[in-house]
Amino acid sequence: MSSPSHPVAYADPVRTALDIVAGIPLAELEQDPYPSYVWMREECPVAYVPETGRVCIVTWDLCTEAGLNDEIGRASCRERV
């Protein structure tokens, strides 16, 4: 399984995960997300994916950190309430 390449745009300066944008097509994620996950782990483990409307975090350590850090992990929950 080869991982695809996707465009990534970075704000200057990068302040939040929303400032790192990965251009991953929704159709690709729906068909088979795993090649994109491999690419993200290697190239861009935290990024906003506009096609999903979500910030994706793809490594165990970063997911754990986000879940334990109220400033990181709870922000999206507050926005939905």
Secondary structure, DSSP 8 states (H G I E B T S, - for coil): -------EEE-SS--SGGGEEE---HHHHHH--HHHHHHHHHH-SEEEETTTTEEEE-SHHHHHHHHH-HHHHSHHHHHH-
